[in-house]
């Protein structure tokens, strides 16, 4: 017997599960076949897109390659046709615009002829006649000038030809002299290069010495007079003084004494000048000398650095040697060009002598004569154009009408072609449609082969760890049979099978307490992430997922896949309610009873129950606190 009492009851779902990767997938081939290779083992870490396993493809690889080549070929043809169509459309538009402008021009020209000419055109034609007349006068003047200068003289032509021949011979001799020297060998070029490099080094050293000397000179000028200069001046002055005293006090001639007096006066001036500071002009001159020397030193150093480059001295010599050989080639090329020019000039002068002898005159005279004839023809042409504008003949009017009609016909034809391109009904548009259809067919064929190739491969859909591998190279496998397991251990969750009777009490987001056997005494908080559900697999079939998934905050715990987890999901908690042991309640035909003793006899009392824990059940109706009831041990 036990007493009915009040207390707290907690209804909860308890279950066990295991740690699993939140993101995992069982991978398979989408086509049956024989395994060619499995490239991974359990525990391997793989990257997204990595090929994990392949089936034997047979001739599929070559089919994919052929289909890809065929697609690329048709794609190139489409692009070429698109480019050609764009160019043709642009050309047609341009031709139509030109034809439109020409038709307008021809019609206007016809109207102008019928109306006695356009005033602007008549003015231009008159200006052209005046211009042509001036050009003719100028050409005649040049022609007459050349005739007067002897352009038809045999003697003058022969003299010029002789001079040109002499120039040719001289140029040929210079060229032959260069050839006779021959191109320097690499060794001799290196000798010359070494000499040039040495000269550059000497030039740098000399320029640097000159710079230092200019700085010293500037310093002396700024410090003038220096102690040493004073001493030197005093020595010279004392010598001049002694010489002057000896000569003046001696018995020498008057002329000698006068010279001694002049020398002494010069020495006195020199001595006095040596004691004075430098003038502004002297300082400026010394500074200019420093600037000039510094510039020369920098230039010499740069020339040497340019010759040396970034390599060794020997490398610089090798480069300069090639330059020396190149200089010979340049010199020879210049000489040969000069010889060719001289030869052409001599040949032209010789032809002039023949033309002069034949009465044609020199080449220049013939050129001027040609220009004279051109000027006459131009004047005649401009006069004729002016006449046509002022008084066209019936034939000219008919020609203008014909030109206007032809221009109008061309305008219509070109416009029609543009309209064909705009409506995309041109032959090139049709060709492009056919090519695009061929490309689409080639793409479909390629994609079909690529899809077949994809079906014969297992490719990692995400980064992760291989959890299992089934099969080996040479095995025959069916389509969609799991071969490789892949899991992303970046996020671990708990999965558990919850009894169907308890599933209605669950909801996403519901709190859960988790205990891992691997970490005794430690409780982790979590929430329901997903409930049992049906999903559509990659094969298109509906698959039931019976597990309930829980997100758990594992903190820094070193949890691993497969660890056993114990779950407690609290459904409801009530306090101060009537409680009896679960073993005291019996169910008959969906009605619940408890047994007690009334008047010495054992009787059943119907009860209404509420929530229940693992040990107790809530009594909503049928019992009172303190009553005694039977409970199974």
C-alpha positions as CSV (number, residue, x, y, z in Angstrom):
1,X,0.0,0.0,0.0
2,X,1.1,3.6,-0.6
3,X,-0.5,7.0,0.2
4,X,-1.6,9.6,-2.3
5,X,0.4,12.7,-1.8
6,X,1.2,16.0,-3.3
7,X,4.5,16.9,-4.9
8,X,6.3,17.9,-8.1
9,X,6.2,15.9,-11.3
10,X,8.3,16.4,-14.4
11,X,7.4,14.8,-17.7
12,X,10.4,14.3,-20.0
13,X,11.5,12.3,-22.9
14,X,14.8,10.4,-22.4
15,X,16.7,8.8,-25.2
16,X,20.2,8.0,-26.4
17,X,21.9,9.1,-29.6
18,X,25.4,9.7,-31.0
19,X,27.5,12.6,-32.2
20,X,27.3,12.9,-36.0
21,X,28.5,15.5,-38.5
22,X,25.8,18.0,-39.2
23,X,26.9,18.0,-42.9
24,X,27.6,14.5,-44.2
25,X,26.7,12.5,-47.2
26,X,26.9,9.0,-48.5
27,X,28.4,9.2,-52.0
28,X,27.7,6.9,-54.9
29,X,28.1,6.4,-58.7
30,X,25.1,7.5,-60.7
31,X,25.7,4.8,-63.3
32,X,26.6,1.1,-62.9
33,X,30.0,-0.2,-63.9
34,X,33.4,-1.5,-62.9
35,X,35.4,0.5,-60.4
36,X,38.6,1.9,-62.1
37,X,40.0,3.5,-59.0
38,X,39.2,4.6,-55.4
39,X,41.6,7.4,-54.5
40,X,40.9,7.7,-50.8
41,X,40.8,5.7,-47.6
42,X,38.8,6.0,-44.4
43,X,40.1,9.0,-42.4
44,X,41.5,10.9,-45.3
45,X,40.8,14.6,-45.5
46,X,39.5,15.8,-48.9
47,X,38.7,19.1,-50.6
48,X,35.6,20.2,-52.5
49,X,35.7,19.1,-56.1
50,X,38.3,16.4,-55.5
51,X,37.7,13.2,-57.5
52,X,37.4,10.4,-55.0
53,X,36.6,7.4,-57.2
54,X,36.1,6.6,-60.9
55,X,34.5,3.9,-63.0
56,X,36.1,2.5,-66.1
57,X,34.9,4.8,-68.9
58,X,35.7,2.7,-72.0
59,X,35.5,5.0,-75.0
60,X,33.7,7.8,-73.2
61,X,36.9,9.9,-72.7
62,X,37.5,10.1,-76.4
63,X,33.8,10.8,-77.0
64,X,33.9,13.7,-74.6
65,X,37.1,15.1,-76.2
66,X,35.6,14.8,-79.7
67,X,32.3,16.4,-78.6
68,X,34.3,19.2,-76.9
69,X,36.3,19.8,-80.1
70,X,33.2,19.8,-82.2
71,X,31.5,22.3,-79.9
72,X,34.5,24.6,-79.8
73,X,34.6,24.5,-83.7
74,X,31.0,25.4,-84.1
75,X,31.3,28.1,-81.4
76,X,34.2,29.6,-83.4
77,X,32.1,29.5,-86.5
78,X,29.2,31.2,-84.8
79,X,31.4,33.9,-83.5
80,X,33.0,34.4,-86.9
81,X,29.5,34.5,-88.5
82,X,28.3,37.0,-85.8
83,X,31.3,39.2,-86.6
84,X,30.7,38.9,-90.3
85,X,27.0,39.7,-89.9
86,X,27.9,42.8,-87.8
87,X,30.4,43.9,-90.4
88,X,27.9,43.3,-93.3
89,X,25.1,45.1,-91.4
90,X,27.5,48.1,-90.8
91,X,28.6,48.0,-94.4
92,X,25.0,47.9,-95.7
93,X,24.1,50.9,-93.5
94,X,27.1,52.8,-94.7
95,X,26.3,51.9,-98.4
96,X,22.7,53.1,-97.9
97,X,23.8,56.4,-96.4
98,X,26.3,56.9,-99.3
99,X,23.6,56.0,-101.8
100,X,21.1,58.4,-100.1
101,X,23.6,61.2,-100.2
102,X,24.5,60.5,-103.8
103,X,20.8,60.4,-104.9
104,X,20.2,63.8,-103.2
105,X,23.3,65.2,-104.9
106,X,22.4,63.8,-108.4
107,X,18.9,65.1,-108.2
108,X,20.1,68.5,-107.1
109,X,22.7,68.5,-109.8
110,X,20.0,67.8,-112.4
111,X,17.8,70.6,-111.1
112,X,20.8,73.0,-111.2
113,X,21.6,72.1,-114.8
114,X,18.0,72.6,-115.8
115,X,18.0,76.0,-114.0
116,X,21.2,77.3,-115.5
117,X,23.5,76.1,-112.7
118,X,23.8,76.5,-109.0
119,X,25.2,80.0,-108.2
120,X,27.6,78.5,-105.6
121,X,28.8,75.8,-108.1
122,X,29.2,78.5,-110.8
123,X,31.2,80.6,-108.4
124,X,33.4,77.7,-107.6
125,X,33.9,76.8,-111.2
126,X,34.9,80.4,-112.1
127,X,37.4,80.3,-109.2
128,X,38.7,77.0,-110.5
129,X,39.2,78.5,-113.9
130,X,41.1,81.5,-112.4
131,X,43.2,79.2,-110.3
132,X,44.1,77.0,-113.3
133,X,45.0,80.1,-115.4
134,X,47.4,81.2,-112.7
135,X,48.9,77.7,-112.5
136,X,49.4,77.6,-116.2
137,X,51.2,81.0,-116.2
138,X,53.5,79.7,-113.4
139,X,54.3,76.4,-115.2
140,X,55.1,78.3,-118.4
141,X,57.4,80.6,-116.4
142,X,59.3,77.7,-114.9
143,X,59.6,76.0,-118.3
144,X,60.9,79.2,-120.0
145,X,63.4,79.7,-117.1
146,X,64.9,76.2,-117.5
147,X,65.2,76.6,-121.3
148,X,67.0,79.9,-120.7
149,X,69.3,78.1,-118.1
150,X,70.4,75.6,-120.7
151,X,68.2,72.6,-119.9
152,X,68.6,71.7,-123.6
153,X,72.5,72.2,-123.6
154,X,74.6,69.1,-124.3
155,X,77.6,70.7,-122.6
156,X,75.8,71.4,-119.3
157,X,74.3,67.9,-119.2
158,X,77.7,66.3,-119.9
159,X,79.4,68.4,-117.1
160,X,76.7,67.4,-114.6
161,X,77.0,63.7,-115.6
162,X,80.8,63.8,-115.1
163,X,80.4,65.4,-111.7
164,X,77.8,62.8,-110.6
165,X,80.0,60.0,-111.9
166,X,83.0,61.4,-109.9
167,X,80.8,61.4,-106.8
168,X,79.8,57.8,-107.5
169,X,83.4,56.7,-107.9
170,X,84.3,58.4,-104.6
171,X,81.4,56.8,-102.8
172,X,82.3,53.4,-104.2
173,X,86.0,53.8,-103.0
174,X,84.8,54.7,-99.5
175,X,82.6,51.7,-99.4
176,X,85.3,49.4,-100.7
177,X,87.7,50.8,-98.1
178,X,85.3,49.9,-95.3
179,X,84.9,46.4,-96.8
180,X,88.7,46.1,-97.0
181,X,89.0,46.7,-93.3
182,X,86.6,43.8,-92.8
183,X,84.4,43.4,-89.8
184,X,86.5,43.1,-86.6
185,X,86.6,39.6,-85.1
186,X,85.1,39.1,-81.7
187,X,88.6,39.0,-80.1
188,X,89.7,42.3,-81.8
189,X,86.4,43.8,-80.9
190,X,86.9,42.9,-77.3
191,X,90.4,44.5,-77.4
192,X,88.8,47.7,-78.7
193,X,86.0,47.4,-76.1
194,X,88.6,47.0,-73.3
195,X,90.4,50.1,-74.7
196,X,87.2,52.1,-74.7
197,X,86.3,51.0,-71.2
198,X,89.8,52.0,-70.0
199,X,89.4,55.3,-71.7
200,X,86.0,55.8,-70.0
201,X,87.6,54.9,-66.6
202,X,90.5,57.4,-67.3
203,X,88.1,60.0,-68.3
204,X,86.1,59.5,-65.1
205,X,89.3,59.7,-63.0
206,X,90.5,62.8,-64.8
207,X,87.1,64.5,-64.5
208,X,87.0,63.6,-60.8
209,X,90.6,65.0,-60.3
210,X,89.6,68.2,-62.1
211,X,86.5,68.5,-59.9
212,X,88.6,68.1,-56.7
213,X,91.1,70.6,-58.0
214,X,88.3,73.1,-58.9
215,X,87.0,72.7,-55.3
216,X,90.5,73.3,-53.9
217,X,90.9,76.3,-56.2
218,X,87.5,77.7,-55.0
219,X,88.6,77.2,-51.4
220,X,91.9,79.0,-52.1
221,X,90.0,81.8,-53.8
222,X,87.6,82.2,-50.9
223,X,90.5,82.2,-48.4
224,X,92.7,84.5,-50.4
225,X,95.3,85.5,-49.5
226,X,96.6,82.3,-48.0
227,X,99.7,82.2,-45.8
228,X,101.6,80.2,-48.4
229,X,100.6,82.7,-51.2
230,X,101.8,85.5,-48.9
231,X,105.1,83.8,-48.3
232,X,105.6,83.2,-52.0
233,X,104.8,86.8,-52.8
234,X,107.1,88.1,-50.2
235,X,110.0,85.9,-51.5
236,X,109.4,87.1,-55.0
237,X,109.2,90.7,-53.8
238,X,112.4,90.5,-51.7
239,X,114.3,89.0,-54.7
240,X,113.0,91.8,-56.9
241,X,114.0,94.4,-54.3
242,X,117.5,93.0,-54.0
243,X,117.9,92.9,-57.8
244,X,116.6,96.5,-58.0
245,X,119.0,97.7,-55.3
246,X,122.0,96.0,-57.0
247,X,121.2,97.4,-60.4
248,X,120.3,101.0,-59.2
249,X,123.4,101.2,-57.0
250,X,125.7,99.6,-59.6
251,X,127.5,101.0,-62.6
252,X,125.2,99.6,-65.2
253,X,123.8,101.5,-68.2
254,X,120.8,103.8,-67.9
255,X,118.7,101.4,-70.0
256,X,119.4,98.6,-67.6
257,X,118.6,100.7,-64.6
258,X,115.3,101.8,-66.2
259,X,114.3,98.2,-66.8
260,X,115.2,97.2,-63.2
261,X,113.0,100.1,-62.0
262,X,110.1,98.9,-64.1
263,X,110.6,95.3,-62.9
264,X,110.6,96.4,-59.3
265,X,107.4,98.4,-59.8
266,X,105.7,95.4,-61.3
267,X,106.9,93.2,-58.5
268,X,105.6,95.7,-56.0
269,X,102.1,95.7,-57.7
270,X,102.1,91.9,-57.8
271,X,103.0,91.8,-54.1
272,X,100.3,94.3,-53.2
273,X,97.7,92.4,-55.3
274,X,98.6,89.1,-53.6
275,X,97.7,90.6,-50.2
276,X,94.1,91.6,-51.4
277,X,91.0,89.2,-50.9
278,X,89.5,87.7,-54.0
279,X,87.1,89.8,-56.0
280,X,83.4,88.9,-56.6
281,X,84.3,88.1,-60.2
282,X,87.1,85.8,-59.2
283,X,84.8,83.9,-56.7
284,X,82.1,83.6,-59.3
285,X,84.6,82.3,-61.9
286,X,85.9,79.7,-59.3
287,X,82.3,78.6,-58.5
288,X,81.5,78.3,-62.2
289,X,84.6,76.2,-62.6
290,X,83.4,73.9,-59.8
291,X,79.9,73.5,-61.3
292,X,81.4,72.8,-64.8
293,X,83.9,70.3,-63.3
294,X,81.1,68.6,-61.2
295,X,78.9,68.3,-64.3
296,X,81.8,66.8,-66.3
297,X,82.6,64.4,-63.5
298,X,79.0,63.2,-63.2
299,X,78.7,62.8,-67.0
300,X,82.0,60.8,-67.1
301,X,80.8,58.6,-64.2
302,X,77.4,58.0,-65.9
303,X,79.1,57.1,-69.2
304,X,81.2,54.6,-67.4
305,X,78.2,53.2,-65.4
306,X,76.2,52.9,-68.6
307,X,79.0,51.0,-70.2
308,X,79.5,48.7,-67.2
309,X,75.7,48.1,-66.6
310,X,74.9,45.9,-63.7
311,X,77.3,43.2,-64.5
312,X,81.1,42.6,-64.2
313,X,83.8,44.4,-66.2
314,X,84.2,41.4,-68.5
315,X,80.5,41.4,-69.2
316,X,80.7,45.1,-70.1
317,X,83.6,44.3,-72.4
318,X,81.5,41.5,-74.1
319,X,78.6,44.0,-74.6
320,X,80.9,46.7,-76.0
321,X,82.6,44.2,-78.3
322,X,79.2,43.5,-79.9
323,X,78.6,47.2,-80.1
324,X,82.0,47.6,-81.9
325,X,81.0,45.0,-84.4
326,X,77.7,46.7,-84.9
327,X,79.4,50.0,-85.5
328,X,81.2,48.5,-88.4
329,X,77.9,47.2,-89.8
330,X,76.3,50.6,-89.4
331,X,79.2,52.3,-91.0
332,X,79.2,49.9,-94.0
333,X,75.4,50.3,-94.3
334,X,75.7,54.1,-94.4
335,X,78.4,53.9,-97.0
336,X,76.5,51.5,-99.2
337,X,73.4,53.8,-99.0
338,X,75.6,56.7,-100.0
339,X,77.1,54.8,-102.8
340,X,73.6,53.7,-104.0
341,X,72.4,57.3,-103.9
342,X,75.4,58.5,-105.8
343,X,74.9,55.7,-108.4
344,X,71.3,56.6,-108.9
345,X,72.3,60.2,-109.3
346,X,75.0,59.3,-111.8
347,X,72.6,57.1,-113.8
348,X,70.0,59.9,-113.8
349,X,72.6,62.4,-115.0
350,X,73.6,60.0,-117.8
351,X,70.0,59.6,-118.8
352,X,69.7,63.4,-118.8
353,X,72.6,63.7,-121.4
354,X,70.8,61.2,-123.6
355,X,67.5,63.0,-123.3
356,X,69.2,66.3,-123.9
357,X,70.9,64.9,-127.0
358,X,67.5,63.7,-128.2
359,X,66.1,67.1,-127.7
360,X,63.9,66.1,-124.7
361,X,65.8,68.2,-122.2
362,X,66.8,67.2,-118.6
363,X,64.6,65.2,-116.3
364,X,63.7,68.4,-114.4
365,X,62.7,70.0,-117.7
366,X,60.6,67.0,-118.6
367,X,58.9,67.2,-115.2
368,X,58.2,70.9,-115.7
369,X,57.0,70.2,-119.2
370,X,54.6,67.5,-117.9
371,X,53.4,70.0,-115.3
372,X,52.9,72.6,-118.0
373,X,50.7,70.1,-120.0
374,X,48.8,69.2,-116.9
375,X,48.1,72.9,-116.2
376,X,46.8,73.4,-119.8
377,X,44.6,70.3,-119.4
378,X,43.3,71.5,-116.0
379,X,42.5,74.9,-117.4
380,X,40.6,73.3,-120.3
381,X,38.8,71.0,-118.0
382,X,37.7,73.8,-115.6
383,X,36.5,75.9,-118.6
384,X,34.5,73.0,-119.8
385,X,32.9,72.5,-116.4
386,X,32.0,76.2,-116.3
387,X,30.4,75.9,-119.7
388,X,28.4,72.9,-118.7
389,X,27.0,74.8,-115.7
390,X,26.2,77.8,-117.8
391,X,24.8,76.2,-120.9
392,X,24.5,72.3,-120.8
393,X,23.7,70.4,-124.0
394,X,20.7,68.1,-124.4
395,X,23.1,65.1,-124.1
396,X,24.6,66.4,-120.9
397,X,21.1,66.9,-119.4
398,X,20.2,63.4,-120.4
399,X,23.4,62.1,-118.8
400,X,22.5,63.9,-115.6
401,X,19.0,62.4,-115.7
402,X,20.4,59.0,-116.1
403,X,22.8,59.5,-113.2
404,X,20.0,60.7,-111.0
405,X,17.8,57.7,-111.9
406,X,20.7,55.3,-111.3
407,X,21.4,56.9,-107.9
408,X,17.7,56.6,-106.9
409,X,17.7,52.9,-107.9
410,X,20.8,52.3,-105.9
411,X,19.3,54.1,-102.9
412,X,16.3,51.8,-103.0
413,X,18.4,48.7,-103.4
414,X,20.6,49.6,-100.5
415,X,17.7,50.6,-98.3
416,X,16.0,47.2,-99.0
417,X,19.2,45.4,-97.9
418,X,19.4,47.4,-94.7
419,X,15.7,46.5,-94.0
420,X,16.6,42.9,-94.5
421,X,19.3,43.1,-91.8
422,X,17.0,45.0,-89.5
423,X,14.3,42.3,-89.8
424,X,16.9,39.6,-89.6
425,X,15.9,38.0,-92.9
426,X,19.2,38.4,-94.7
427,X,21.1,35.4,-96.0
428,X,23.8,36.0,-93.3
429,X,21.1,36.1,-90.6
430,X,19.8,32.7,-91.9
431,X,23.3,31.3,-92.0
432,X,23.9,32.5,-88.4
433,X,20.6,30.8,-87.2
434,X,21.8,27.5,-88.8
435,X,25.2,27.8,-87.2
436,X,23.7,28.6,-83.8
437,X,21.4,25.5,-84.1
438,X,24.5,23.4,-84.9
439,X,26.3,24.9,-81.9
440,X,23.3,24.2,-79.6
441,X,23.2,20.6,-80.8
442,X,27.0,20.3,-80.3
443,X,26.6,21.7,-76.7
444,X,23.8,19.3,-75.9
445,X,25.9,16.4,-77.1
446,X,28.9,17.6,-75.1
447,X,26.8,18.1,-72.0
448,X,25.3,14.7,-72.4
449,X,28.7,13.1,-72.6
450,X,30.0,15.2,-69.7
451,X,27.0,14.2,-67.7
452,X,27.8,10.6,-68.4
453,X,31.4,11.3,-67.4
454,X,30.1,12.9,-64.2
455,X,27.9,9.9,-63.5
456,X,31.0,7.7,-63.6
457,X,32.8,9.8,-61.0
458,X,32.4,10.4,-57.3
459,X,33.4,14.0,-56.5
460,X,33.7,15.5,-53.1
461,X,30.7,18.0,-52.7
462,X,32.4,19.7,-49.7
463,X,35.5,19.7,-47.6
464,X,35.5,16.8,-45.1
465,X,36.8,13.5,-43.8
466,X,36.2,10.1,-45.3
467,X,34.1,8.1,-42.9
468,X,33.9,4.8,-44.8
469,X,35.0,3.2,-48.1
470,X,33.2,0.2,-49.7
471,X,34.6,-1.5,-52.7
472,X,37.9,-1.6,-54.5
473,X,39.3,-1.3,-58.1
474,X,37.8,-4.0,-60.3
475,X,34.5,-4.4,-58.3
476,X,31.3,-4.3,-60.3
477,X,28.9,-1.8,-58.6
478,X,25.3,-0.8,-59.1
479,X,24.1,2.8,-59.6
480,X,23.4,4.7,-56.4
481,X,25.0,2.2,-54.1
482,X,26.9,4.0,-51.3
483,X,30.6,3.7,-51.9
484,X,32.1,6.5,-49.8
485,X,31.0,8.4,-46.7
486,X,32.0,12.0,-46.3
487,X,31.5,14.1,-43.2
488,X,32.3,17.7,-42.3
489,X,33.4,17.7,-38.7
490,X,33.3,21.5,-38.5
491,X,29.9,21.2,-36.8
492,X,28.8,18.1,-34.7
493,X,25.2,17.4,-33.8
494,X,23.4,14.7,-31.8
495,X,21.1,12.4,-33.7
496,X,18.7,10.1,-31.8
497,X,15.7,7.8,-32.6
498,X,12.8,9.1,-30.6
499,X,9.8,6.8,-30.1
500,X,6.9,7.6,-32.3
501,X,4.6,8.0,-29.3
502,X,6.8,10.8,-28.0
503,X,7.4,12.6,-31.3
504,X,4.2,14.7,-31.1
505,X,5.6,16.3,-28.0
506,X,8.7,17.6,-29.8
507,X,9.1,20.9,-31.6
508,X,12.0,22.6,-33.3
509,X,13.9,24.9,-30.9
510,X,12.9,22.9,-27.8
511,X,15.6,22.7,-25.2
512,X,17.5,19.5,-24.4
513,X,20.1,18.5,-21.9
514,X,22.9,16.3,-23.2
515,X,25.3,14.1,-21.3
516,X,28.2,12.5,-23.2
517,X,29.6,9.3,-21.7
518,X,33.0,10.4,-22.6
519,X,32.7,13.4,-20.3
520,X,31.0,12.2,-17.1
521,X,29.6,14.8,-14.8
522,X,29.4,17.4,-17.6
523,X,26.0,18.5,-19.1
524,X,25.7,20.3,-22.4
525,X,22.8,22.5,-23.5
526,X,21.1,22.1,-26.8
527,X,18.0,22.5,-28.9
528,X,15.9,20.4,-31.3
529,X,17.1,21.2,-34.8
530,X,14.9,19.0,-36.9
531,X,12.3,16.3,-36.5
532,X,11.8,13.0,-38.3
533,X,10.8,13.8,-41.9
534,X,10.6,12.6,-45.4
535,X,13.0,14.0,-48.0
536,X,13.5,13.5,-51.8
537,X,16.8,11.8,-52.5
538,X,19.2,12.6,-55.4
539,X,17.6,9.6,-57.2
540,X,14.1,11.3,-57.0
541,X,12.7,8.9,-54.4
542,X,11.0,9.8,-51.1
543,X,13.2,8.7,-48.2
544,X,12.2,8.8,-44.5
545,X,14.7,10.3,-42.1
546,X,13.7,8.7,-38.7
547,X,16.3,10.5,-36.6
548,X,15.7,13.7,-34.6
549,X,18.6,16.1,-34.8
550,X,19.8,18.2,-31.9
551,X,22.2,21.2,-32.0
552,X,24.4,21.1,-29.0
553,X,26.8,23.7,-27.6
554,X,29.9,21.5,-27.0
555,X,32.1,24.4,-26.1
556,X,35.8,23.4,-26.1
557,X,35.1,19.8,-25.3
558,X,37.2,17.5,-27.6
559,X,34.1,15.7,-28.9
560,X,34.4,13.2,-31.7
561,X,32.1,11.4,-34.2
562,X,30.3,8.4,-32.8
563,X,30.4,9.4,-29.1
564,X,27.3,8.2,-27.1
565,X,25.0,10.9,-26.0
566,X,22.2,10.7,-23.4
567,X,19.3,13.1,-23.9
568,X,16.7,14.6,-21.6
569,X,13.9,16.7,-23.2
570,X,11.6,18.2,-20.6
571,X,8.0,18.4,-21.8
572,X,6.1,19.8,-18.7
573,X,6.7,20.4,-15.0
574,X,3.9,20.7,-12.4
575,X,4.2,21.3,-8.6
576,X,1.8,20.7,-5.7
577,X,-0.2,18.1,-7.6
578,X,-1.6,14.7,-6.5
579,X,0.9,11.9,-7.3
580,X,0.8,8.2,-7.3
581,X,3.4,5.6,-8.4
582,X,3.1,4.7,-12.1
583,X,2.8,1.0,-11.0
584,X,-0.5,1.9,-9.1
585,X,-2.4,2.8,-12.3
586,X,-3.9,0.1,-14.4
587,X,-5.5,0.6,-17.8
588,X,-8.5,-1.5,-19.0
589,X,-10.2,-0.6,-22.3
590,X,-8.6,2.8,-22.4
591,X,-9.9,3.5,-18.9
592,X,-7.5,4.0,-16.0
593,X,-8.1,2.6,-12.4
594,X,-6.3,2.4,-9.1
595,X,-7.2,-0.1,-6.3
596,X,-7.9,0.7,-2.7
597,X,-9.8,-0.9,0.3
598,X,-13.3,0.3,1.1
599,X,-15.2,-1.2,4.0
600,X,-12.6,-4.0,4.2
601,X,-13.0,-4.9,0.6
602,X,-10.6,-4.3,-2.3
603,X,-12.2,-2.0,-4.9
604,X,-11.2,-0.2,-8.2
605,X,-11.6,3.5,-8.5
606,X,-11.6,5.2,-11.9
607,X,-9.1,8.1,-12.2
608,X,-8.1,10.8,-14.6
609,X,-4.3,11.1,-15.0
610,X,-2.2,14.0,-16.2
611,X,1.5,14.2,-16.9
612,X,3.9,11.6,-15.7
613,X,7.6,11.1,-14.9
614,X,9.7,8.0,-14.9
615,X,8.3,7.0,-11.4
616,X,5.1,9.0,-10.7
617,X,1.9,10.0,-12.5
618,X,-0.3,13.1,-11.8
619,X,-3.9,12.3,-10.7
620,X,-6.3,15.0,-11.9
621,X,-9.6,13.4,-10.7
622,X,-10.7,10.4,-8.6
623,X,-8.4,10.5,-5.5
624,X,-7.7,12.7,-2.6
625,X,-4.5,13.4,-0.7
626,X,-3.9,10.8,2.1
627,X,-5.8,8.0,0.5
628,X,-4.1,4.6,0.6
629,X,-3.9,2.6,-2.7
630,X,-2.2,-0.5,-3.9
631,X,1.0,-0.2,-5.9
632,X,3.1,-2.9,-7.4
633,X,6.5,-3.2,-5.9
